[in-house]
Amino acid sequence: MNSHRHITAFYIETLLLIVVFISIILVLTQVFGAGRGQTDEARLLTGAVCLAQNAAEAVSASDTPEGVLALLNESGNAEILDDSRYPTVRVRYDGDMNPSADGDVMVYVTWRPDGDSLVYSDISVSCGDSQPVYALNTAVLREEAGS
Protein backbone atom coordinates (compact mmCIF):
# COMPACT_ATOMS: atom_id res chain seq x y z
CA MET A 1 0.00 0.00 0.00
CA ASN A 2 2.80 2.39 0.88
CA SER A 3 4.62 1.57 -2.38
CA HIS A 4 1.55 2.66 -4.40
CA ARG A 5 1.52 6.03 -2.60
CA HIS A 6 5.23 6.52 -3.29
CA ILE A 7 4.81 5.67 -6.97
CA THR A 8 1.77 7.95 -7.27
CA ALA A 9 3.65 10.81 -5.57
CA PHE A 10 6.62 10.21 -7.88
CA TYR A 11 4.36 10.44 -10.97
CA ILE A 12 2.66 13.62 -9.73
CA GLU A 13 6.02 15.28 -8.98
CA THR A 14 7.32 14.24 -12.40
CA LEU A 15 4.24 15.68 -14.13
CA LEU A 16 4.60 18.96 -12.19
CA LEU A 17 8.28 19.22 -13.17
CA ILE A 18 7.37 18.61 -16.82
CA VAL A 19 4.69 21.33 -16.68
CA VAL A 20 7.13 23.80 -15.09
CA PHE A 21 9.83 22.91 -17.64
CA ILE A 22 7.43 23.41 -20.59
CA SER A 23 6.25 26.73 -19.12
CA ILE A 24 9.83 27.96 -18.84
CA ILE A 25 10.54 26.91 -22.44
CA LEU A 26 7.44 28.78 -23.67
CA VAL A 27 8.40 31.96 -21.80
CA LEU A 28 11.98 31.84 -23.12
CA THR A 29 10.73 31.27 -26.67
CA GLN A 30 8.57 34.40 -26.45
CA VAL A 31 11.44 36.45 -25.01
CA PHE A 32 13.84 35.39 -27.78
CA GLY A 33 11.15 35.95 -30.43
CA ALA A 34 10.56 39.50 -29.18
CA GLY A 35 14.31 40.10 -29.17
CA ARG A 36 14.59 38.99 -32.77
CA GLY A 37 11.78 41.36 -33.77
CA GLN A 38 13.55 44.26 -32.08
CA THR A 39 16.78 43.29 -33.83
CA ASP A 40 15.04 43.48 -37.21
CA GLU A 41 13.57 46.90 -36.33
CA ALA A 42 16.98 48.16 -35.20
CA ARG A 43 18.58 46.92 -38.43
CA LEU A 44 15.95 48.77 -40.49
CA LEU A 45 16.38 51.97 -38.46
CA THR A 46 20.17 51.85 -38.79
CA GLY A 47 19.90 51.38 -42.55
CA ALA A 48 17.35 54.19 -42.79
CA VAL A 49 19.66 56.58 -40.94
CA CYS A 50 22.54 55.73 -43.32
CA LEU A 51 20.32 56.23 -46.39
CA ALA A 52 19.06 59.58 -45.07
CA GLN A 53 22.63 60.68 -44.37
CA ASN A 54 23.66 59.77 -47.93
CA ALA A 55 20.69 61.71 -49.30
CA ALA A 56 21.56 64.76 -47.17
CA GLU A 57 25.10 64.68 -48.51
CA ALA A 58 23.76 64.46 -52.06
CA VAL A 59 21.58 67.53 -51.41
CA SER A 60 24.60 69.36 -50.04
CA ALA A 61 26.67 68.49 -53.12
CA SER A 62 24.00 69.40 -55.68
CA ASP A 63 22.72 72.61 -57.22
CA THR A 64 19.43 71.17 -58.55
CA PRO A 65 17.05 68.27 -57.93
CA GLU A 66 18.48 66.69 -61.07
CA GLY A 67 21.90 66.78 -59.41
CA VAL A 68 20.50 64.92 -56.41
CA LEU A 69 18.98 62.39 -58.80
CA ALA A 70 22.30 61.92 -60.59
CA LEU A 71 24.16 61.33 -57.32
CA LEU A 72 21.65 58.89 -55.82
CA ASN A 73 20.68 56.98 -58.98
CA GLU A 74 22.28 53.54 -59.15
CA SER A 75 20.90 50.92 -61.52
CA GLY A 76 17.83 53.03 -62.33
CA ASN A 77 16.52 53.04 -58.76
CA ALA A 78 15.78 56.81 -58.60
CA GLU A 79 13.26 59.14 -60.22
CA ILE A 80 11.90 62.65 -59.84
CA LEU A 81 8.25 62.90 -58.84
CA ASP A 82 6.56 66.03 -60.16
CA ASP A 83 3.18 65.42 -58.55
CA SER A 84 3.94 67.54 -55.50
CA ARG A 85 4.43 71.26 -54.93
CA TYR A 86 8.21 70.87 -54.82
CA PRO A 87 10.37 68.46 -56.84
CA THR A 88 10.83 65.21 -54.96
CA VAL A 89 13.42 62.56 -55.71
CA ARG A 90 12.36 59.00 -54.84
CA VAL A 91 15.09 56.40 -54.48
CA ARG A 92 14.34 52.69 -53.96
CA TYR A 93 16.35 50.09 -52.07
CA ASP A 94 15.79 46.44 -51.19
CA GLY A 95 15.56 45.08 -47.65
CA ASP A 96 19.36 44.88 -47.38
CA MET A 97 19.64 48.59 -48.35
CA ASN A 98 21.08 47.79 -51.78
CA PRO A 99 19.89 49.86 -54.78
CA SER A 100 16.91 48.18 -56.43
CA ALA A 101 14.50 49.56 -59.02
CA ASP A 102 11.63 47.62 -57.43
CA GLY A 103 12.72 47.75 -53.78
CA ASP A 104 10.28 48.38 -50.96
CA VAL A 105 12.50 50.74 -48.92
CA MET A 106 12.01 54.24 -50.32
CA VAL A 107 13.88 57.47 -49.69
CA TYR A 108 12.03 60.71 -50.53
CA VAL A 109 14.10 63.89 -50.91
CA THR A 110 12.26 67.19 -51.43
CA TRP A 111 13.94 70.25 -52.93
CA ARG A 112 12.50 73.54 -51.58
CA PRO A 113 14.45 76.63 -52.64
CA ASP A 114 14.08 79.76 -50.50
CA GLY A 115 15.41 82.63 -52.56
CA ASP A 116 18.58 82.22 -54.56
CA SER A 117 20.94 81.01 -51.88
CA LEU A 118 19.07 78.65 -49.52
CA VAL A 119 17.55 75.24 -50.18
CA TYR A 120 15.50 73.28 -47.66
CA SER A 121 15.17 69.53 -47.98
CA ASP A 122 12.93 67.07 -46.20
CA ILE A 123 14.29 63.54 -46.33
CA SER A 124 12.21 60.57 -45.24
CA VAL A 125 12.83 56.84 -45.39
CA SER A 126 9.89 54.44 -45.37
CA CYS A 127 9.40 50.74 -45.81
CA GLY A 128 6.56 49.95 -48.19
CA ASP A 129 3.50 52.14 -47.71
CA SER A 130 4.00 52.53 -43.98
CA GLN A 131 4.85 55.61 -41.96
CA PRO A 132 8.42 56.89 -42.30
CA VAL A 133 11.00 54.90 -40.38
CA TYR A 134 13.27 57.94 -40.20
CA ALA A 135 12.91 61.58 -41.24
CA LEU A 136 15.48 64.35 -41.52
CA ASN A 137 15.04 68.05 -42.25
CA THR A 138 18.06 69.91 -43.58
CA ALA A 139 19.03 73.13 -45.31
CA VAL A 140 21.94 74.04 -47.56
CA LEU A 141 23.37 77.49 -48.19
CA ARG A 142 24.19 77.70 -51.90
CA GLU A 143 26.43 80.78 -51.75
CA GLU A 144 27.82 82.96 -49.03
CA ALA A 145 25.81 86.02 -48.03
CA GLY A 146 27.23 89.26 -49.36
CA SER A 147 29.10 87.67 -52.26
N, C-alpha and C positions, 0 to 999 in steps of 0.2 A: 504494500500500500504506500509506504514511504517512497519507494523507488518511482512510482507513478507520479507522485507530486514533484519529485526532483526533475523528472524528465519533462513534465508539463511546464515547470518554472523555467527550465533551460530553453524550451521552445519559445516561450513568451518573451524571455530576455533576448533571444536571437532575433525574433521578429521585430522587437522594439529597436534593436541596434541596426537592423536593415532599414527600417523606416527613417531613423535618424540619419544614417549614411546617405540614403537617397535624397532626403531633404537638403542635406549639405551640398550634394552634387548639383541639385537643381538651383540652389542659390548661387553657387559659384559659376554655373553656366550663364545665368542671367547677368552677373557682374562682369564676366569676361565679354559677353555679347554687347553690353552697354559700352564697355571700354573700346571695343572694336569700332562701334558706331561713332564714338567721339574721335577716334583716330582718323577715320575717313573724313569727318567734318574738318578736323584740323589740317589735314592734307589739302583739302579743297581751299580752305581759307589761306593757307600759306601760298599756294599756287596763284590764287586770286590777287594777293598782295604783290607778288612778283610781276604778274601781268599788268596790273595797274601802274606799277613803278616804271615798267618798260614803256607803257603808253604815255606817261607823264614826261619821260625823257624824249620821246618822239615829238611831243607837242613843243617841248622846249627847243628842240633842234630844227623845227619847221617854221616856215613863213606862211603856209597855207594849209587848208585841210588836205589838199592833194599831196602835200609833202608828208603829212602824217600817214596818209594811206601808203605812200611809197616806202616809208620806213617800216611800217608794220606788216605789209603784205608779203607773205611767204606762201608759195604754192597756191595762189589765188584764194586765200582765206579771208581777204578784206574787201570791203566795198563802202562807198559813200551813200548814205541814205539821205535823200532830199525831201522826205515827207514831213520833216519837222521845221520849226522856225529857223533853226541854225543847222548848218551842215554837221552831220554826225557820221563818224567812221565806225563801222561795225567789223570786228575781227573775231573769227571763230577758231576755237581750239578744241581738241578732244579731251577726254577725261584725264589724260596724263600731261595736259598742258602743252601738247605738241600742235603746231599749226595744222588745221584740217578744214577744208572747204565745207564740210558738212558736220563739223563738231557741234556739241551741245553746250560748251562753255563759251559765252560771248562777252566781248569787251566792247563797250560803247564809249566813244570819245567825241564830245561835242566841241565845236569851235565857235566861241562867242567873242567877236572883236568888240572892244570898247574904245572907240577913237582909232587913231592911227598907230598907237604905240603899245596898247595893252590888249592881251587876249586871255579870256577866261576859258577854262575847260573843265567840264564835269566828266569824270571817268567812272564807269561802273562796270562791275564784273558780275555776271549772273550765270546760273547753270540751268539750261532749259528755259522755260517760261516763268520760273520762280522769281521771287524778290531778289534784289542784288545781294550777292554774298559779301561784296566789299565795294565801297564807293569812295572816291577821292575828288576833291575840288581843288583846282590849282589855277594859277595865273602866271603869265609870262610877259615880261616887259620886252617889247620888240626893239626899242632903241632908247638910248639914254635921254632923259629930259633935258631940254636946253641945247640939244645938238642941232 
